[in-house]
Amino acid sequence: MSYLTSHRMPVFRAGGWPTIGPEQWRLKVDGLVDREREYDLSAIRALPQSEVDARLTSVSGFSLRARWQGVLWRDFVAQLELLPGASHATFTSQGGGYTTTVSLKDLDHPRVMLVLGVEDEPLEKDYGGPLRMLVPHLWGYKSAKWLESITLGERMLGGFWEDRGYTREGTIEPGVTLDLNTGERRAIRGGEVTEF
């Protein structure tokens, strides 16, 4: 049983369910970049690999700390040539049913990552595999699963949950969350959950 499954991480399939396997998977990067790029999984694995210890915190009321493995956003964006005006990135899930936009300022954070694995296990399809985002200082709906494309743009856009009433910024607000690591309900002060 995987780490995420054993900790009873809920599975959300907003926007649909991927219809392709890892062999056919591609990540496209377009928009305000010098040229469009396309990556298969071997190309993503060839980029500098890192590990972060961070929490994914859901607006639905739970939070899970794990060791996430993959490519830091800072390392990923460093090999792109952004054009003038690029200030946001829109993440689209495989099939196009789910999108969310995050400012480049928010993405420039030491634990933001394109995730390939969790706790030394490949990222499962249920949880966004083969590649998802981790933006630990924003609500989980900003950590798009089943990444199909990243479009660099000049403004904040709506998205699957944002168009249904969630904030476009996705800032984690003070409140209470269920810590899936311990099964306890814990107070959170807002922003990235680092207090436990």
C-alpha positions, 0 to 999 in steps of 0.5 A: 500500500502506498504512502498516500493511500495508507494515510487515507489521502482523499482522491479528487477527480475534478475535471475528469480522469486521465485517459492515457498512460505514462508512455503516451504522456507529454508535458507542453510548455507554451505561451510567453516563452521563447519557443514551445517545448514538449517533455516526455517522462524521461526528459523530466527525469533528466532535469535536476531532481530534488526532494522536499519535506512539505505539506499538501493542505486542502481547502476541503479540510485535511493536510498531509506531510510527506517527502515529495520527489521531483523537479523544483519549479525554480530548476524547471523555469531556469531552463526556459527563456521567459518573454517580457510580460510573463507573470503567471503560469496556467496549469492544465490537467490531461484532457483539459478539464482542469486548469488553475493559474498561479503567479510566478511570484508564488511559484518562486518558493523553495518547496514548489515542485513538479512531483514525480514521486512521494516517499520514494514511490512513483506518484500514483495515478489516483494522486496526479501521476505521472506528474503533478504540481506541489505548491505547499503554501497555497490551497491544494487546488493550486497543485494541479494533477496529471499535468498536460501543459504549462502556459506562461501568461501575463495575468491571473485567470480563473480555473476549475475551482476558481470559477466555482467560487474559490479564490484565484490566489489560493492563499491558505487561510487560518482555521482547522485542518485534519492532519492525516499523519496523526489523525488529529484536528489541528489549528493552522495560522494561514499560509504554508502549514509548517507548525506540525 
